[in-house]
Amino acid sequence: MKTPASSMSAALRLAAVADTPARATTVNPIGRIIKYVLFDILQNRIVIGYTLFLLAVSLGLFGLSDDPTKGLISLLNIVLIVTPLVSAVFATIHFYNSYEFIELLAAQPVRRGIIVWGQFLGLVLALETAVCVGIGIPVAIYSPSATGVVLLLAAAGLTVVFIALAMLASVCTRDKAKGIGLALLLWFYFTLLYDALVLFIMFSFADYPLEKATLVMAALNPIDLARVIVLLQMDISALMGYTGALFREWLGTGAGITTAIAILLLWATIPMLLAVRVFRKKDL
């Protein structure tokens, strides 16, 4: 990860503009913040390595079999585990490495909400570019189907969600180690712990009809929601019994996919609104 030096130079340029009242009215602060954050991140070796990793793994998985569906199923595991992990950790580390940049911006006549949203949108654009190149290109070559498009949308949605969760974790504490630990804890909860809790609930209340409750529990975890949407596109919901039929009824249609995407957007919007609220009241 780059040091805050490049971010500081960007902040100084932005501050110079903000200090000039005659020019401040012609400047779009959030656009400039996004520009500097995006430019800083796209030069980062970690993002370049992440892009190449996704590209190599995607091409390798599709090359292992002549059936593109098998490649998509294998790639789904990467999307559900690696994409959220990298998004959460990288966003958290970048926020703390840019803290001096953020402090300098906060001292300028720029609203704190714009600072947080600018950081968030810059991170989203950078990491979504990595996802589109690393996963989108192989999918377009080997599986240009509705299932491939849904898989790419799921990867993009999870990236946005976990960047938002990382931003919330970062603004809640000044300590870098605690922030990274909180981001990792959120990833661990949604990836592993939540499924264990769901299995415990289903086992404990096996004598009761839990099919509709399962739909609600899937919506309460963005990773599970993305998994269900992609699996439904692969026509394997019959293996899930009556619950699979319910998933097919509610999420297997265009309206269902739209609803699921809206839920993923809520998973990103609510943490960001909370992050903005915390940051506005935070004493820098």
Contacts in CASP RR format, 6 or more apart in sequence:
PFRMAT RR
TARGET T0000
AUTHOR 0000-0000-0000
METHOD contacts of the structure
MODEL  1
MKTPASSMSAALRLAAVADTPARATTVNPIGRIIKYVLFDILQNRIVIGY
TLFLLAVSLGLFGLSDDPTKGLISLLNIVLIVTPLVSAVFATIHFYNSYE
FIELLAAQPVRRGIIVWGQFLGLVLALETAVCVGIGIPVAIYSPSATGVV
LLLAAAGLTVVFIALAMLASVCTRDKAKGIGLALLLWFYFTLLYDALVLF
IMFSFADYPLEKATLVMAALNPIDLARVIVLLQMDISALMGYTGALFREW
LGTGAGITTAIAILLLWATIPMLLAVRVFRKKDL
1 44 0 8 1.000
1 46 0 8 1.000
1 93 0 8 1.000
1 94 0 8 1.000
1 97 0 8 1.000
2 40 0 8 1.000
2 43 0 8 1.000
2 44 0 8 1.000
2 97 0 8 1.000
3 97 0 8 1.000
4 97 0 8 1.000
4 98 0 8 1.000
4 99 0 8 1.000
4 100 0 8 1.000
4 101 0 8 1.000
6 40 0 8 1.000
6 43 0 8 1.000
7 36 0 8 1.000
7 40 0 8 1.000
7 97 0 8 1.000
7 98 0 8 1.000
7 100 0 8 1.000
7 101 0 8 1.000
8 100 0 8 1.000
8 101 0 8 1.000
8 104 0 8 1.000
10 36 0 8 1.000
10 39 0 8 1.000
10 40 0 8 1.000
10 101 0 8 1.000
11 36 0 8 1.000
11 100 0 8 1.000
11 101 0 8 1.000
11 104 0 8 1.000
11 105 0 8 1.000
12 104 0 8 1.000
13 36 0 8 1.000
14 29 0 8 1.000
14 32 0 8 1.000
14 33 0 8 1.000
14 36 0 8 1.000
14 105 0 8 1.000
14 108 0 8 1.000
14 110 0 8 1.000
15 104 0 8 1.000
15 105 0 8 1.000
15 107 0 8 1.000
15 108 0 8 1.000
17 23 0 8 1.000
17 24 0 8 1.000
17 27 0 8 1.000
17 32 0 8 1.000
18 24 0 8 1.000
18 27 0 8 1.000
18 29 0 8 1.000
18 108 0 8 1.000
18 109 0 8 1.000
18 110 0 8 1.000
19 108 0 8 1.000
24 109 0 8 1.000
29 110 0 8 1.000
29 111 0 8 1.000
29 114 0 8 1.000
30 114 0 8 1.000
30 117 0 8 1.000
30 118 0 8 1.000
30 121 0 8 1.000
31 118 0 8 1.000
33 105 0 8 1.000
33 114 0 8 1.000
33 115 0 8 1.000
33 118 0 8 1.000
33 119 0 8 1.000
33 122 0 8 1.000
34 118 0 8 1.000
34 121 0 8 1.000
34 122 0 8 1.000
34 125 0 8 1.000
37 98 0 8 1.000
37 118 0 8 1.000
37 119 0 8 1.000
37 121 0 8 1.000
37 122 0 8 1.000
37 123 0 8 1.000
37 126 0 8 1.000
38 122 0 8 1.000
38 125 0 8 1.000
38 126 0 8 1.000
40 98 0 8 1.000
41 47 0 8 1.000
41 94 0 8 1.000
41 122 0 8 1.000
41 123 0 8 1.000
41 126 0 8 1.000
41 127 0 8 1.000
42 126 0 8 1.000
42 129 0 8 1.000
46 90 0 8 1.000
47 90 0 8 1.000
47 126 0 8 1.000
47 127 0 8 1.000
47 130 0 8 1.000
50 86 0 8 1.000
50 90 0 8 1.000
50 127 0 8 1.000
50 130 0 8 1.000
51 129 0 8 1.000
51 130 0 8 1.000
51 133 0 8 1.000
51 134 0 8 1.000
52 134 0 8 1.000
54 78 0 8 1.000
54 82 0 8 1.000
54 130 0 8 1.000
54 131 0 8 1.000
54 133 0 8 1.000
54 134 0 8 1.000
54 135 0 8 1.000
55 133 0 8 1.000
55 134 0 8 1.000
55 135 0 8 1.000
55 137 0 8 1.000
55 138 0 8 1.000
57 75 0 8 1.000
57 78 0 8 1.000
58 75 0 8 1.000
58 78 0 8 1.000
58 134 0 8 1.000
58 135 0 8 1.000
58 136 0 8 1.000
58 137 0 8 1.000
58 138 0 8 1.000
58 139 0 8 1.000
59 138 0 8 1.000
61 71 0 8 1.000
61 74 0 8 1.000
61 75 0 8 1.000
61 78 0 8 1.000
62 68 0 8 1.000
62 71 0 8 1.000
62 75 0 8 1.000
62 138 0 8 1.000
62 141 0 8 1.000
62 142 0 8 1.000
62 143 0 8 1.000
63 71 0 8 1.000
63 142 0 8 1.000
64 70 0 8 1.000
64 71 0 8 1.000
64 74 0 8 1.000
65 71 0 8 1.000
68 142 0 8 1.000
68 143 0 8 1.000
68 145 0 8 1.000
69 143 0 8 1.000
69 147 0 8 1.000
69 234 0 8 1.000
71 142 0 8 1.000
71 143 0 8 1.000
72 139 0 8 1.000
72 143 0 8 1.000
72 147 0 8 1.000
72 148 0 8 1.000
72 151 0 8 1.000
72 230 0 8 1.000
72 234 0 8 1.000
73 234 0 8 1.000
75 135 0 8 1.000
75 139 0 8 1.000
75 151 0 8 1.000
76 151 0 8 1.000
76 154 0 8 1.000
76 227 0 8 1.000
76 230 0 8 1.000
76 231 0 8 1.000
79 135 0 8 1.000
79 151 0 8 1.000
79 154 0 8 1.000
79 155 0 8 1.000
79 158 0 8 1.000
79 226 0 8 1.000
79 230 0 8 1.000
80 158 0 8 1.000
80 191 0 8 1.000
80 223 0 8 1.000
80 226 0 8 1.000
80 227 0 8 1.000
81 191 0 8 1.000
83 131 0 8 1.000
83 155 0 8 1.000
83 158 0 8 1.000
83 159 0 8 1.000
83 162 0 8 1.000
84 158 0 8 1.000
84 159 0 8 1.000
84 161 0 8 1.000
84 162 0 8 1.000
84 187 0 8 1.000
84 190 0 8 1.000
84 191 0 8 1.000
84 223 0 8 1.000
85 162 0 8 1.000
85 187 0 8 1.000
85 191 0 8 1.000
86 127 0 8 1.000
87 127 0 8 1.000
87 158 0 8 1.000
87 159 0 8 1.000
87 162 0 8 1.000
87 163 0 8 1.000
87 166 0 8 1.000
88 162 0 8 1.000
88 163 0 8 1.000
88 165 0 8 1.000
88 166 0 8 1.000
88 169 0 8 1.000
88 183 0 8 1.000
88 184 0 8 1.000
88 186 0 8 1.000
88 187 0 8 1.000
89 166 0 8 1.000
89 180 0 8 1.000
89 183 0 8 1.000
89 184 0 8 1.000
89 187 0 8 1.000
90 123 0 8 1.000
90 127 0 8 1.000
90 166 0 8 1.000
91 123 0 8 1.000
91 127 0 8 1.000
91 162 0 8 1.000
91 163 0 8 1.000
91 166 0 8 1.000
91 167 0 8 1.000
91 170 0 8 1.000
91 183 0 8 1.000
92 166 0 8 1.000
92 169 0 8 1.000
92 170 0 8 1.000
92 179 0 8 1.000
92 180 0 8 1.000
92 183 0 8 1.000
93 176 0 8 1.000
93 180 0 8 1.000
94 123 0 8 1.000
95 102 0 8 1.000
95 119 0 8 1.000
95 166 0 8 1.000
95 167 0 8 1.000
95 170 0 8 1.000
95 171 0 8 1.000
96 170 0 8 1.000
96 176 0 8 1.000
96 179 0 8 1.000
96 180 0 8 1.000
98 119 0 8 1.000
102 115 0 8 1.000
102 119 0 8 1.000
102 284 0 8 1.000
103 284 0 8 1.000
105 115 0 8 1.000
106 112 0 8 1.000
106 115 0 8 1.000
106 284 0 8 1.000
112 276 0 8 1.000
112 279 0 8 1.000
112 280 0 8 1.000
113 276 0 8 1.000
113 279 0 8 1.000
113 280 0 8 1.000
115 279 0 8 1.000
116 167 0 8 1.000
116 171 0 8 1.000
116 272 0 8 1.000
116 275 0 8 1.000
116 276 0 8 1.000
116 279 0 8 1.000
117 272 0 8 1.000
117 276 0 8 1.000
119 167 0 8 1.000
120 163 0 8 1.000
120 164 0 8 1.000
120 167 0 8 1.000
120 272 0 8 1.000
120 275 0 8 1.000
123 163 0 8 1.000
123 167 0 8 1.000
124 159 0 8 1.000
124 160 0 8 1.000
124 163 0 8 1.000
127 159 0 8 1.000
127 163 0 8 1.000
128 156 0 8 1.000
128 159 0 8 1.000
128 160 0 8 1.000
131 152 0 8 1.000
131 155 0 8 1.000
131 156 0 8 1.000
131 159 0 8 1.000
132 152 0 8 1.000
132 156 0 8 1.000
135 151 0 8 1.000
135 152 0 8 1.000
135 155 0 8 1.000
136 152 0 8 1.000
139 148 0 8 1.000
139 149 0 8 1.000
139 151 0 8 1.000
139 152 0 8 1.000
146 233 0 8 1.000
147 230 0 8 1.000
147 233 0 8 1.000
147 234 0 8 1.000
148 233 0 8 1.000
150 229 0 8 1.000
150 230 0 8 1.000
150 233 0 8 1.000
150 257 0 8 1.000
151 230 0 8 1.000
151 233 0 8 1.000
153 261 0 8 1.000
154 226 0 8 1.000
154 227 0 8 1.000
154 229 0 8 1.000
154 230 0 8 1.000
157 222 0 8 1.000
157 226 0 8 1.000
157 261 0 8 1.000
157 264 0 8 1.000
157 268 0 8 1.000
158 222 0 8 1.000
158 223 0 8 1.000
158 226 0 8 1.000
158 264 0 8 1.000
160 264 0 8 1.000
160 265 0 8 1.000
160 268 0 8 1.000
161 222 0 8 1.000
161 264 0 8 1.000
161 267 0 8 1.000
161 268 0 8 1.000
161 271 0 8 1.000
162 186 0 8 1.000
162 187 0 8 1.000
163 268 0 8 1.000
164 267 0 8 1.000
164 268 0 8 1.000
164 269 0 8 1.000
164 271 0 8 1.000
164 272 0 8 1.000
164 275 0 8 1.000
165 183 0 8 1.000
165 186 0 8 1.000
165 271 0 8 1.000
166 183 0 8 1.000
166 186 0 8 1.000
167 271 0 8 1.000
167 272 0 8 1.000
167 275 0 8 1.000
168 271 0 8 1.000
168 272 0 8 1.000
168 274 0 8 1.000
168 275 0 8 1.000
168 278 0 8 1.000
169 179 0 8 1.000
169 181 0 8 1.000
169 182 0 8 1.000
169 183 0 8 1.000
169 186 0 8 1.000
170 179 0 8 1.000
170 183 0 8 1.000
170 275 0 8 1.000
171 275 0 8 1.000
171 278 0 8 1.000
171 279 0 8 1.000
171 282 0 8 1.000
172 179 0 8 1.000
172 182 0 8 1.000
172 278 0 8 1.000
173 179 0 8 1.000
173 182 0 8 1.000
190 221 0 8 1.000
190 222 0 8 1.000
190 223 0 8 1.000
191 223 0 8 1.000
194 220 0 8 1.000
194 221 0 8 1.000
194 223 0 8 1.000
194 224 0 8 1.000
195 221 0 8 1.000
195 224 0 8 1.000
198 214 0 8 1.000
198 217 0 8 1.000
198 224 0 8 1.000
201 210 0 8 1.000
201 217 0 8 1.000
202 210 0 8 1.000
202 214 0 8 1.000
211 242 0 8 1.000
211 243 0 8 1.000
211 246 0 8 1.000
212 246 0 8 1.000
214 243 0 8 1.000
214 246 0 8 1.000
215 246 0 8 1.000
215 247 0 8 1.000
215 250 0 8 1.000
217 224 0 8 1.000
218 224 0 8 1.000
218 225 0 8 1.000
218 228 0 8 1.000
218 247 0 8 1.000
219 225 0 8 1.000
219 260 0 8 1.000
219 263 0 8 1.000
222 263 0 8 1.000
222 264 0 8 1.000
222 267 0 8 1.000
225 260 0 8 1.000
225 263 0 8 1.000
225 264 0 8 1.000
226 264 0 8 1.000
228 247 0 8 1.000
228 251 0 8 1.000
229 251 0 8 1.000
229 252 0 8 1.000
229 257 0 8 1.000
229 260 0 8 1.000
231 237 0 8 1.000
232 247 0 8 1.000
232 248 0 8 1.000
232 251 0 8 1.000
232 252 0 8 1.000
233 252 0 8 1.000
237 244 0 8 1.000
237 245 0 8 1.000
237 247 0 8 1.000
237 248 0 8 1.000
237 252 0 8 1.000
238 244 0 8 1.000
240 247 0 8 1.000
250 256 0 8 1.000
250 259 0 8 1.000
251 257 0 8 1.000
251 259 0 8 1.000
251 260 0 8 1.000
END
